């Protein structure tokens, strides 16, 4: 398991995925990357976001799946507490939560996603969030994903690792 790997639990048709990242930027800078639509497009999606609890949001993913599939998530901002906590309740990705804590030399980010979905989608969903959180780290350094030329190579490597790990946990009776 890589140090940036996420974890997942699965119960009653609900997945809870969790990732932690140490970022070399202060919480206020990371907060902008999470909430400013111009910055979100560098690492996650084109976005419309009303910056307040109860506000509406829409995320239009710029990467596509192997068959050219795209995703759009819509929902409500359930928590907006700058620069500490952002929580979104979305139609297709469930509850998305980013918690920022000052840490020596930067920020500790804890990202969780809780969503109703078939268990078989866990590896691909973990891989997707893994890749996007890596892109966030790069965006904080000034990079932008070249979405028109995006390939699934990194995603596939993460997918295969998560699939193998989850299959091993199921065989061992750990349940995911």
trRosetta pair geometry for C-beta under 8 A, 3 or more apart (Angstrom, degrees):
i j d omega theta_ij theta_ji phi_ij phi_ji
1 5 4.7 -110 -173 42 88 155
1 165 6.5 79 -85 -112 93 145
2 5 4.6 125 59 -37 77 98
2 161 7.4 31 -9 152 107 159
4 19 7.3 21 176 -159 70 104
4 21 6.6 32 -134 -99 96 84
4 130 6.9 112 126 -150 103 92
4 133 7.3 -178 179 103 115 122
4 134 7.1 79 150 -77 157 92
5 19 8.0 -128 137 -118 24 86
5 130 7.0 -12 -125 -112 48 127
5 161 7.5 -110 -110 125 124 126
5 162 7.6 169 -152 -86 107 87
5 165 7.9 91 -174 -17 146 172
6 17 5.3 23 160 -178 136 96
6 18 6.0 159 -161 78 87 39
6 19 4.2 -51 -96 -76 97 87
6 126 5.1 -156 66 -150 124 96
6 129 6.2 41 -43 90 157 120
6 130 5.9 -125 -7 -73 109 91
6 162 7.8 6 59 -107 93 124
7 17 7.2 164 83 -152 43 53
7 18 5.1 -14 57 58 90 95
7 19 7.9 170 17 -74 64 47
8 15 5.8 -20 -162 -166 110 100
8 16 6.8 153 -152 79 57 50
8 17 4.9 -17 -97 -99 88 73
8 18 7.6 175 -79 17 42 71
8 122 5.4 130 151 -160 167 120
8 126 6.0 -87 -44 -76 130 124
8 166 7.1 -11 61 -97 127 115
8 176 5.7 -58 107 162 96 96
9 15 7.4 155 81 -154 45 51
9 16 5.0 -4 55 55 92 101
9 175 7.6 28 -149 115 73 100
9 176 6.1 120 -140 103 34 93
10 14 7.1 173 -150 85 54 44
10 15 5.2 -17 -102 -101 84 71
10 16 7.7 -166 -75 21 40 68
10 119 5.3 75 -175 -112 158 98
10 122 6.5 -70 -68 -77 132 139
10 175 6.8 -148 58 158 87 83
10 176 4.2 0 17 87 109 156
11 14 6.0 -21 70 59 64 89
11 175 7.9 37 -77 159 80 128
13 116 5.6 20 135 -150 100 84
13 117 7.5 158 175 48 72 24
13 118 7.7 -32 -142 -92 80 39
14 114 6.4 13 178 -176 110 87
14 115 7.0 169 -151 87 70 27
14 116 5.4 -43 -96 -92 73 60
14 117 7.9 78 -127 23 34 62
15 113 7.6 6 106 107 98 90
15 114 7.1 -176 90 -143 52 45
15 115 5.6 -12 56 61 94 77
15 116 8.0 154 15 -106 75 13
15 117 5.7 -34 5 49 119 102
15 119 7.4 146 -73 -110 108 54
15 121 7.8 -118 -23 83 154 92
15 122 5.7 -180 -120 -99 142 94
15 125 7.0 100 106 78 159 152
16 112 6.6 -10 -171 -169 84 108
16 113 7.5 168 -150 85 41 49
16 114 4.9 -3 -105 -103 77 87
17 112 6.6 159 84 -154 55 56
17 113 4.6 -2 54 55 105 94
17 114 7.7 -168 23 -73 65 42
17 122 7.7 166 -77 -148 112 83
17 125 6.6 -146 -44 122 155 109
17 126 5.8 -165 -133 -94 133 78
17 129 6.3 134 128 33 143 158
18 110 7.0 -14 -164 -171 94 91
18 111 7.3 157 -153 86 45 53
18 112 4.9 -11 -101 -102 75 87
19 109 7.9 -4 109 114 90 95
19 110 7.4 162 85 -155 50 46
19 111 4.6 -7 59 59 100 99
19 112 7.7 -176 24 -76 65 43
19 129 6.2 -163 -23 135 142 117
19 130 7.0 179 -104 -93 139 60
19 133 5.6 -135 134 -45 155 170
20 108 6.8 -15 -165 -173 99 91
20 109 6.9 153 -157 85 47 59
20 110 5.4 -15 -102 -101 78 71
20 111 7.8 -175 -79 22 30 70
21 108 7.6 160 82 -158 46 46
21 109 4.5 -7 58 59 94 109
21 111 7.4 21 3 -2 105 107
21 133 5.7 -167 -48 172 143 119
21 136 7.6 121 81 82 171 122
21 137 6.6 -133 -174 -69 139 111
22 103 6.3 -109 -136 104 89 155
22 106 6.5 100 174 78 74 127
22 107 7.7 160 -158 84 46 46
22 108 6.0 -24 -103 -104 65 67
22 109 7.8 -169 -80 21 17 79
23 30 5.7 104 91 -88 155 128
23 106 5.0 -150 97 159 57 131
23 107 4.7 -13 61 62 104 93
23 108 7.7 178 20 -86 79 18
23 109 5.7 47 -11 -13 119 115
23 136 7.8 -62 -100 125 133 103
23 137 6.3 -147 -113 -112 92 80
23 140 6.1 88 -167 13 118 176
24 105 6.1 -37 -134 147 70 98
24 106 4.5 -112 -132 -76 20 144
24 140 7.4 149 58 122 78 133
25 29 4.0 -96 164 85 120 135
25 30 5.5 147 91 -50 110 83
25 106 5.4 45 31 -140 26 100
25 107 6.2 -26 80 7 62 112
25 140 5.0 -135 -9 -173 145 128
26 29 5.2 95 59 8 72 102
26 30 7.3 -143 100 -2 36 90
26 102 7.1 -4 -148 -115 75 91
26 106 6.6 -121 -69 -140 35 46
26 107 6.4 101 -170 -48 20 103
27 30 5.6 -59 -144 41 36 109
27 31 5.9 44 156 -29 70 105
27 83 4.2 138 138 114 100 121
27 84 6.9 13 -177 -82 144 51
27 100 4.4 126 -135 145 101 128
27 101 7.4 -143 -84 96 125 2
27 102 5.8 -75 -25 -71 118 72
27 107 4.8 133 -77 -104 62 123
28 31 5.5 -49 -147 30 30 119
28 32 6.9 34 153 -21 60 98
28 82 7.9 56 -119 174 69 100
28 83 4.8 -138 -91 -43 49 164
29 32 5.9 -49 -158 28 34 111
29 33 7.0 31 147 -16 63 103
29 107 7.9 -154 60 -17 89 135
29 140 6.7 88 137 -145 113 101
30 33 5.6 -55 -156 35 39 113
30 34 6.5 33 149 -17 69 108
30 83 7.1 114 67 174 83 118
30 100 5.6 162 89 -118 132 136
30 107 4.8 -94 -10 54 149 166
30 109 6.4 -149 -174 -75 150 118
30 140 6.7 -12 -96 -102 70 130
31 34 5.7 -62 -151 39 33 109
31 35 6.0 -9 165 10 69 119
31 82 5.5 89 -168 -143 148 87
31 83 3.5 -101 -45 -138 147 100
31 86 7.6 145 -138 -35 77 122
31 100 6.4 -96 -66 7 85 165
32 35 6.4 -80 -134 52 25 87
32 36 4.8 6 -175 -9 73 125
32 39 5.7 96 138 -2 80 164
33 36 7.1 -30 -88 37 17 98
33 39 4.6 -121 -122 152 48 133
33 40 7.4 129 173 -73 50 52
33 42 7.7 -75 -144 59 91 120
33 43 7.0 22 -179 25 108 137
33 136 6.1 112 145 -156 134 89
33 139 5.8 132 -143 109 123 120
33 140 5.8 -51 -64 -80 157 82
34 39 7.9 -19 3 101 22 122
34 40 7.3 49 -164 -86 20 92
34 86 5.5 175 143 21 134 158
34 98 5.5 -150 -134 87 147 165
35 39 7.9 29 61 59 42 120
35 40 7.6 -111 106 -53 1 112
35 49 6.2 -144 -158 112 66 152
35 51 6.0 70 -178 -110 123 110
35 82 7.5 -55 -3 -94 164 107
35 86 6.5 -157 -70 -98 103 148
36 39 4.2 63 76 16 104 109
36 40 6.6 -176 84 -17 49 84
37 40 5.4 -49 -136 32 34 116
37 41 6.6 38 164 -24 64 100
37 46 7.3 30 -170 -170 100 54
37 47 4.4 -150 -121 75 84 90
37 48 6.7 18 -98 -91 138 32
37 49 6.2 -178 -65 17 92 100
38 41 6.4 -54 -159 26 27 110
38 42 7.8 33 144 -25 55 100
39 42 5.7 -45 -165 16 45 117
39 43 7.6 -7 158 15 69 102
39 139 6.6 115 -173 160 83 129
40 43 7.0 -92 -160 52 34 78
40 44 5.1 -54 -173 53 78 111
40 45 6.1 -31 150 61 106 61
40 46 7.5 108 103 -137 105 14
40 47 4.3 0 91 6 153 137
40 49 7.6 121 -25 -17 157 134
40 59 7.5 -111 165 -122 136 96
41 44 7.4 -75 -89 59 19 65
41 45 6.8 -57 -102 112 54 23
41 46 5.2 32 -100 -91 106 55
41 47 6.9 -142 -54 7 77 86
41 62 6.9 79 -155 -34 77 143
41 144 7.7 8 112 -148 78 111
42 135 7.5 178 127 159 69 102
42 139 4.2 123 115 -128 121 121
42 143 7.2 135 177 104 113 52
42 144 4.2 -92 -137 -116 88 79
42 145 6.6 128 173 11 47 76
43 132 6.3 106 155 -167 85 71
43 135 3.8 159 -147 126 86 101
43 136 4.6 117 159 -78 158 51
43 138 7.0 156 -102 63 111 87
43 139 4.0 -88 -47 -28 121 143
43 144 7.8 -111 -51 -134 62 51
43 145 6.3 119 -106 -14 39 112
44 47 7.4 30 90 -47 112 123
44 59 6.8 -52 137 -155 111 123
44 61 7.5 -80 161 -113 61 71
44 132 5.4 60 -105 -160 76 120
44 135 7.2 164 -58 91 54 128
44 136 7.3 28 -49 -72 98 93
45 59 4.1 75 87 -176 151 89
45 60 5.4 157 178 66 105 38
45 61 4.7 -61 -104 -89 110 44
45 62 6.0 174 -124 -12 50 82
45 73 7.8 99 77 30 177 101
46 59 7.5 144 75 -160 48 46
46 60 4.3 -19 62 61 100 104
46 62 6.3 103 -19 -61 85 102
47 57 6.8 -17 -167 -168 97 98
47 58 6.9 165 -150 85 51 56
47 59 5.3 -9 -102 -105 89 66
47 60 7.3 -164 -72 21 41 73
48 56 7.6 -1 115 110 104 91
48 57 6.4 172 91 -150 63 50
48 58 4.7 22 45 43 101 95
49 55 7.0 67 174 124 58 131
49 57 4.5 14 -111 -116 69 103
49 77 7.0 88 -165 -65 87 126
50 55 2.8 -154 94 -165 103 118
50 56 5.3 61 8 42 124 59
50 57 6.7 -129 22 -65 71 68
50 77 6.4 -138 75 4 80 131
51 55 6.4 43 24 -1 12 171
51 77 7.4 142 -132 -105 24 175
51 80 6.0 147 -179 -163 58 146
52 55 4.5 112 57 -38 71 116
52 77 6.5 122 81 84 35 140
52 80 5.4 -142 -138 56 19 153
53 77 5.9 -129 -115 115 31 94
53 78 6.5 11 -143 169 85 22
53 79 6.0 1 -100 -116 105 26
53 80 4.9 -148 -49 21 65 94
54 76 6.7 -29 -144 -168 28 109
54 77 6.7 -27 39 71 23 86
55 76 7.2 143 79 -158 38 62
55 77 4.2 12 58 27 89 125
55 80 7.0 34 19 -34 118 149
56 74 7.5 -7 -174 -171 96 87
56 75 7.5 177 -151 103 62 27
56 76 6.3 -45 -104 -103 51 56
56 77 7.4 -88 -34 -4 7 87
57 73 7.9 3 111 109 98 89
57 74 7.1 177 92 -148 56 47
57 75 6.1 -12 58 65 89 67
57 76 7.3 141 17 -119 86 9
57 77 5.8 95 -26 -52 115 88
57 88 5.9 -58 49 -133 147 124
57 90 7.7 -64 81 -91 108 94
58 72 6.6 -5 -172 -176 95 98
58 73 7.1 165 -154 86 47 51
58 74 4.9 -7 -105 -103 81 81
59 72 7.0 167 85 -155 53 49
59 73 4.5 3 53 54 103 99
59 74 7.9 -160 25 -69 64 40
59 90 7.4 -34 24 -116 116 141
60 70 7.6 9 -173 167 78 118
60 71 8.0 171 -152 95 40 52
60 72 5.1 -6 -107 -110 70 89
61 64 7.9 143 117 -77 105 44
61 70 6.0 180 73 -166 94 73
61 71 4.4 34 18 60 131 90
61 72 7.2 -134 11 -74 78 42
61 73 7.8 66 -32 -5 96 94
62 145 7.4 146 86 91 128 122
62 147 3.9 -46 144 -138 122 147
62 150 7.4 120 118 -9 88 148
63 145 7.6 -46 -62 143 105 148
63 147 6.3 -121 -69 -139 60 87
63 150 4.8 -97 -116 120 91 159
64 68 5.0 -11 167 -148 140 36
64 69 6.0 147 -168 63 80 41
64 70 5.5 -46 -108 -75 86 71
64 150 7.5 139 24 79 71 117
65 68 6.9 -33 65 42 70 15
65 69 3.8 4 32 47 119 103
65 70 7.9 -142 5 -58 84 29
65 152 7.6 50 -158 -89 40 133
66 69 7.9 15 46 15 49 97
66 152 5.9 -26 -78 -26 81 165
71 92 6.4 -154 -165 107 107 155
72 92 7.6 104 83 9 44 142
73 88 7.9 80 134 136 126 133
73 90 4.1 1 179 -167 114 137
73 91 6.3 180 -153 46 63 77
73 92 5.0 -119 -103 46 82 100
73 93 5.1 -24 -112 7 143 111
74 90 6.7 128 67 -148 25 79
74 91 5.3 14 60 3 76 121
75 88 5.8 109 84 171 123 89
75 89 4.9 -149 171 95 132 58
75 90 3.9 -131 -9 -103 142 44
75 91 5.6 -171 -66 -23 96 69
76 88 7.3 163 85 -156 39 61
76 89 5.0 -4 59 55 87 103
77 80 5.2 24 159 -50 128 113
77 86 7.5 -58 -148 -160 99 81
77 87 7.4 113 -169 80 57 56
77 88 5.9 -39 -106 -103 53 73
78 87 4.6 -56 68 104 98 105
78 88 6.7 155 10 -117 87 16
78 89 4.9 73 -38 -20 123 106
78 95 7.4 -33 23 -133 148 99
79 85 5.2 -37 133 127 127 109
79 86 6.6 175 93 -147 83 20
79 87 3.8 49 34 28 103 109
79 97 7.6 34 46 -125 126 92
80 85 7.9 -167 -133 96 12 71
80 86 6.3 27 -112 -117 58 71
80 87 8.0 -120 -54 36 49 66
81 84 4.9 -44 114 63 102 101
81 85 4.3 19 54 52 113 93
81 86 7.6 -150 38 -64 65 47
83 100 5.9 -52 141 80 80 146
84 99 7.1 -7 164 -154 66 64
84 100 5.6 -137 -137 62 31 88
84 101 7.7 50 -142 -80 81 53
85 97 7.4 -16 -163 -166 88 89
85 98 7.2 163 -149 87 42 60
85 99 5.5 -1 -105 -111 82 69
85 100 7.2 -147 -63 24 43 76
86 97 7.3 167 90 -150 54 45
86 98 4.7 5 57 53 98 103
87 95 6.5 -5 -172 -171 100 95
87 96 7.0 164 -154 86 51 52
87 97 4.5 -1 -108 -106 89 83
87 98 7.6 -165 -73 26 49 60
88 95 7.2 162 84 -153 49 48
88 96 4.6 -5 57 57 98 102
88 97 7.8 -162 26 -70 60 46
89 94 7.6 -53 -148 170 58 38
89 95 5.5 -18 -105 -100 68 75
90 93 4.5 17 78 51 135 85
90 94 6.4 5 59 45 83 17
90 95 7.6 168 20 -85 73 24
90 96 6.2 27 -2 -4 119 110
93 96 5.8 22 118 -52 119 113
93 113 6.3 -64 169 -153 95 121
93 115 5.8 -79 -179 -88 39 140
94 113 6.1 106 72 178 111 78
94 114 5.2 -127 144 95 135 51
94 115 2.9 -150 -10 -93 136 73
94 116 6.5 146 -86 8 118 61
94 117 7.8 -100 -32 -25 125 103
95 112 7.7 1 109 110 94 93
95 113 7.0 164 84 -151 55 44
95 114 4.6 1 52 53 104 95
95 115 7.3 -164 26 -66 58 65
96 111 7.6 -15 -169 -167 79 92
96 112 7.7 170 -151 89 37 52
96 113 5.4 -4 -104 -105 68 83
97 110 7.9 -12 114 110 95 84
97 111 6.9 158 85 -153 57 46
97 112 4.7 -5 57 56 106 91
97 113 7.6 -173 22 -74 72 40
97 114 7.9 21 0 2 112 96
98 109 6.5 -26 -162 -159 90 99
98 110 7.6 151 -156 79 41 49
98 111 5.4 -9 -102 -102 71 81
99 109 7.2 143 75 -157 54 47
99 110 4.5 -10 57 58 107 98
99 111 7.8 -166 22 -72 69 36
99 112 7.9 23 -2 3 105 99
100 107 5.2 -24 -159 -167 96 124
100 108 7.4 143 -157 74 45 52
100 109 5.9 -14 -100 -100 69 70
101 107 6.8 135 67 -162 41 68
101 108 4.5 -20 64 59 99 102
101 110 7.6 30 0 -3 109 102
102 106 8.0 -179 -154 114 54 27
102 107 6.4 -54 -109 -105 35 63
102 108 7.8 15 93 15 12 85
103 106 5.6 -15 69 77 93 66
103 107 5.8 108 20 -150 98 11
103 108 4.1 102 -49 -32 136 91
109 133 7.7 180 107 -149 137 112
109 136 8.0 -114 111 117 175 145
111 129 6.9 -172 119 -178 133 121
111 133 6.3 -147 22 -92 153 128
113 125 7.4 -138 98 163 145 118
113 129 6.3 -140 -5 -83 140 150
115 125 7.5 -140 55 -158 139 156
117 121 4.9 -78 154 62 124 134
117 122 7.7 153 97 -63 117 62
117 125 7.0 105 88 -45 164 153
118 121 5.4 95 72 -2 80 102
119 122 5.8 -19 -172 -18 54 115
119 176 7.0 -112 -147 -84 112 154
121 124 5.7 -64 -162 49 63 106
121 125 5.4 59 143 -24 88 111
122 125 5.9 -65 -141 41 27 107
122 126 6.0 26 164 -18 67 109
122 162 7.2 -144 128 151 84 120
122 166 5.9 137 100 -112 131 162
122 176 6.7 -99 -129 -153 173 125
123 126 5.9 -56 -144 39 28 109
123 127 6.2 28 158 -19 64 109
123 159 5.2 82 149 -161 101 70
123 160 7.9 69 -179 -70 132 15
123 162 4.2 157 -136 101 76 107
123 163 3.9 23 -115 -70 158 76
123 166 6.0 -127 -68 18 93 140
124 127 5.6 -53 -146 38 32 113
124 128 6.3 37 153 -24 64 105
124 159 5.6 17 -98 -123 57 115
125 128 5.6 -50 -148 32 33 114
125 129 6.6 25 158 -10 65 103
126 129 6.2 -60 -148 41 30 103
126 130 6.0 36 153 -26 65 109
126 158 7.3 -145 115 150 84 106
126 159 7.9 139 74 -107 86 52
126 162 4.5 161 84 -135 135 158
127 130 5.5 -54 -145 34 30 117
127 131 6.4 28 158 -18 65 105
127 155 5.1 93 150 -166 116 71
127 156 7.7 59 -172 -78 151 13
127 158 3.9 143 -131 102 87 106
127 159 3.9 -26 -57 -68 161 69
127 162 5.7 -135 -54 14 86 138
128 131 6.0 -57 -150 35 28 107
128 132 6.4 20 156 -13 64 109
128 155 6.6 26 -86 -137 54 114
129 132 5.7 -57 -143 41 34 108
129 133 6.1 32 159 -18 68 107
130 133 6.2 -62 -151 38 24 106
130 134 6.6 25 151 -18 62 106
130 158 4.7 -172 82 -164 145 152
130 162 7.7 -161 -20 -50 145 130
131 134 5.6 -56 -153 35 33 113
131 135 6.4 34 150 -19 66 104
131 154 5.6 122 -116 112 111 113
131 155 5.1 -31 -51 -86 151 80
131 158 6.3 -152 -51 19 89 153
132 135 5.3 -51 -149 36 37 115
132 136 6.5 47 148 -27 65 97
133 136 5.2 -37 -149 25 39 119
133 137 6.9 45 151 -20 61 95
134 137 5.7 -48 -157 30 36 113
134 138 6.7 32 147 -13 65 105
134 154 7.6 -121 72 163 154 143
135 138 5.5 -55 -149 41 37 111
135 139 6.0 42 151 -25 69 105
135 143 7.9 -121 -158 99 65 111
135 145 5.3 -14 -142 -55 129 121
136 139 5.5 -53 -144 34 31 113
136 140 6.6 36 155 -24 63 101
137 140 5.9 -52 -157 28 30 113
137 141 7.2 19 147 -9 60 106
138 141 5.7 -64 -159 40 38 108
138 143 4.1 -46 157 58 98 133
138 145 7.8 96 86 -62 133 76
139 142 7.5 157 -170 15 34 5
139 143 5.9 -93 -84 70 39 71
139 144 6.7 63 -112 -93 86 49
139 145 7.8 -43 -69 -21 102 82
145 150 6.2 29 166 -87 112 113
146 149 4.6 -10 125 48 115 104
146 150 6.6 175 89 -57 64 68
147 150 5.2 -20 -145 -23 39 120
151 154 7.8 108 88 7 80 78
152 155 4.6 -67 -161 55 69 118
152 156 5.2 78 137 -36 92 99
153 156 5.8 -54 -146 30 25 111
153 157 6.8 24 157 -18 60 103
154 157 5.9 -55 -154 33 33 110
154 158 6.6 26 153 -11 66 106
155 158 5.9 -63 -153 41 32 107
155 159 6.0 37 151 -25 68 109
156 159 5.4 -51 -143 35 32 117
156 160 6.3 32 159 -20 65 104
157 160 6.1 -53 -149 34 27 109
157 161 6.6 25 153 -15 61 108
158 161 5.8 -59 -150 38 33 110
158 162 6.2 28 156 -15 69 108
159 162 6.0 -60 -147 40 27 106
159 163 6.0 28 156 -22 66 109
160 163 5.7 -52 -142 36 29 113
160 164 6.4 28 157 -18 63 106
161 164 6.0 -56 -149 36 28 109
161 165 6.3 25 154 -17 64 109
162 165 5.7 -58 -145 40 32 110
162 166 6.0 27 160 -16 68 109
163 166 6.1 -58 -144 40 26 106
163 167 6.2 27 157 -19 63 109
164 167 5.8 -56 -145 37 28 111
164 168 6.4 30 155 -19 63 108
165 168 5.7 -57 -152 36 30 113
165 169 6.5 30 152 -20 65 105
166 169 5.5 -51 -147 34 35 112
166 170 6.4 36 153 -20 66 103
166 176 5.8 19 -146 -123 95 77
167 170 5.7 -53 -149 35 33 112
167 171 6.5 33 152 -18 65 104
168 171 5.7 -52 -146 36 32 110
168 172 6.2 23 156 -12 65 110
169 172 5.7 -62 -145 44 30 106
169 174 4.0 -79 -167 64 86 117
169 175 6.8 -69 146 48 104 27
169 176 5.6 133 107 -83 135 27
170 173 7.6 46 -179 -70 30 22
170 174 7.3 -81 -63 51 25 73
170 175 7.0 75 -105 -98 59 21
170 176 6.6 28 -69 -59 84 75
